[in-house]
Amino acid sequence: MQGDITRQPVSAIVNAANSSLLGGGGVDGAIHRAGGPAVLEACRAIRARQGGCKTGEAVITTGGRLPAGHVIHTVGPVWNGGHKGEPALLASCYRNSLRLAEENQLASVAFPGISTGIYGYPKKEAAAVAVREVQQWLAAHEWPQTVVFVAFDEENRQLYEQQLTPA
């Protein structure tokens, strides 16, 4: 769907975070602003405990003031031409986010386009990785029961729709 991920009535939204977990631009900044101080404080506690979050990994916090009860923060790879493990790291973002949803028995999760903003991952390739990883996960696991891809704009919505339409 096309829309604002911070307004999704799901169990968890995924944040395309940076490794500091302290907020930034794009979807990360929007989630921190909408979630309020509780999200930032939870991120600070994780940062103090484990130094942040590494690329491809994910951590979970409260959703603060968001409709979603939780935020799963994952750090996507910076695009460097695709020859430095970017596809595998991006796939890991989706798997680790879904693993946290399963561990917390979250019924529904909404994903943005991870790494497609300032990190420069090509949108079409990122959508392909996202859809493949989520479909494989859902085929083998009970949680989450629903996954929504939330596109910020029409271009991204169409890219996800193309990936989700059988050939």
URRA-V992218 format. One record per helix or strand of 3 or more residues. SS is the DSSP state (helix for helix, strand for strand). FROM is the first residue (numbers start at 1). TO is the last residue. If there is no record, write none. Layout:
BEGIN
SS:FROM:TO
SS:FROM:TO
END
This chain:
BEGIN
helix:5:7
strand:12:17
helix:26:35
helix:37:50
strand:58:62
strand:70:75
helix:86:103
strand:108:111
helix:123:140
strand:146:149
helix:154:164
END
